[in-house]
Amino acid sequence: MSITENIIYKSPEESSIETRYVVMPDHANHYGTAFGGVIMSWIDMVAAMVAQRHCGKEAVTISVDRLTFIHPINIGDHVILKASVNYTGNTSMEIGVQVLKENPYKPELVRTTTAYLTFVALDENKKPTKVPTIQPKTADEIRRFENAKLRIATMKELSKKIKSKQ
């Protein structure tokens, strides 16, 4: 973490999280694969932890901007969730989450899900408050930052078009 002219900068690595779960029968549907809602709740939980670590305050989910299921996850699979801050605004943060599955008997990772969520930091009065500015350092962090800027610009443009038609 660094401070320049009262602006706090943090790298994505400082607040990133990786965690694991095992898909149990109560996490699955009648096809023997994980319920999307279970995976979604795990994504929201790990993203919230990243947002809280980044801003050092309470952070709440404002939106799930994109959630893409790529491959099913089976009962017994290990699920790895990797989450980090991709971009920060004044009071908001985009958190990216990648979900991977691993067959415990054949250690091969398969990306199953990607998600982008927006969180807002709250002060002690539950009002939006400033978050540290993200300072990407690695090539991967810079790529995620640039992609997030494109997603945010696209969302703003779409919102503007929708509002103009109302």
HURA-V14329 format. One line per field, one symbol per residue. ss: DSSP state (2 for helix, 1 for strand, 0 for the rest). phi: phi as a letter, one per 30 degrees, with the letter a starting at -180 (. if undefined). burial: b if it has 24 or more other C-alpha atoms within 12 Angstrom, else e. A space follows every 10 residues. Layout:
ss: ???
phi: ???
burial: ???
//
This chain:
ss: 0111001111 0222001111 1100222100 0011022222 2222222222 2222200111 1111111110 0001000111 1111111100 0111111111 1110011111 1111111111 1100000100 0011000022 2222222222 2222222222 222200
phi: .bbbhicccb deddbdbbbb bcdcedcccd cicddeddde dddddddddd ddddcibdbb dcacdabbcc bdccejddcc ccbadcabcd bcbcccbccb cbddcbdbcb dcabbbbcbb dcddcicebe ceddbdbded ddeddddded dddddddddd ddddcd
burial: eeeeeeeebb bbbbbbbbbe bbbeeebeee eebbbbeebb ebbbbbbbbb bbbbbbbbbb beebbebeee ebbbbebbbb bbbbbbbbbe bbbbbbbbbb bbeeeeeeeb bbbbbbbbbb bbeeeeeebb bbbbbbeeee beebbeebee ebeeeeeeee eeeeee
//
